């Protein structure tokens, strides 16, 4: 219109073009100022949640806008690893509070929050994008799945017999009064005669045999969405087994290959630490678990039972497990799989059964 007015000398065209240009300039400045002034504060509650529960993302938006804008489009990263766009109508001046509730379907640590926002004027003429680097971390803990009782290795049962078997009679610890059921050979006769009461010697007791738990974090692609269901089944089966053992006051030991340490627990107070450890595990597609099984061989001498959890079964893993069974330790092998077990894997499981190794299959939900 301005060009037409300049070409023809028509003042009406000049006026119309000037008004349109001024309106476009104001819309551009308003959208630009709104983008530059946009501030987003976000918080996840709670930051730790059991799988299949929900978490809440609380956001506070601040912006300045001189003209009406189109709804603000916020791209939010969800606990599932996917993204979703939400439309928000922020106030032109001041703060706008929003709350969004999300499901937590898979075990692990996930970054959640607003990744970027898109602003545009009411006519859609100008569009600006703004990125944010303040994602929050939510840790989704595995639930304790129902599992069958874990067998106790012969000779490691709790009770008077095991207390007698684990007592070191070469290392005296102290003296105490006589109690019903004490053995006569533990009576300190000289001290009892001098004090005119029966006193017995106490001795140090060896540590109770624990249950060694090995978790295979290899052989699975963490980027595959279907693999997340396998990880859920694997970690929750492990959590359920640990919960059952700790509730029976049976010590557990879980080596953590990624850090080189180990997690020990003797009561239910340690169960939350086990859940956090399982949620922090990083699964890869590498296959180094047979070497891990070989390194666990010396550890079996002071373990009552060996429990193995794996998302895959290979000939190398099968051979390593069978070699470990020769130490006389009770072994349970748990396999988590996505679908019906292939014939090759079924043959490997049958080899474990033939070696008197207890096997279980955990199907994804």
PETABEL-V244492 format. One line per field, one symbol per residue. phi: phi as a letter, one per 30 degrees, with the letter a starting at -180 (. if undefined). A space follows every 50 residues. Layout:
BEGIN
phi = ???
END
This chain:
BEGIN
phi = .ddddddcidddddddddddddddddddddddddddddbbcbacbddbbd eicbbbccbbcbacbcbecdedccccdcddjdbbcbcbcdddbjcbcbbb cbdbdbdkcbdbkddabbcaddcidbbbcbcbcbdcccccddddddbded dcdejcddkedddddcdcdcbdclbbddbejddddcdcddddddchadbb dcbdcddddccdcccdccibcddddddddddddddddddddddddddchc dbbbdcddcicbccabbddddddddddddddccbcdbcdeddddddeddd dccdbcccbbdbbbeddddddddddddiddbbccccbdbddddddddddd ddddcicdbbbccdd
END
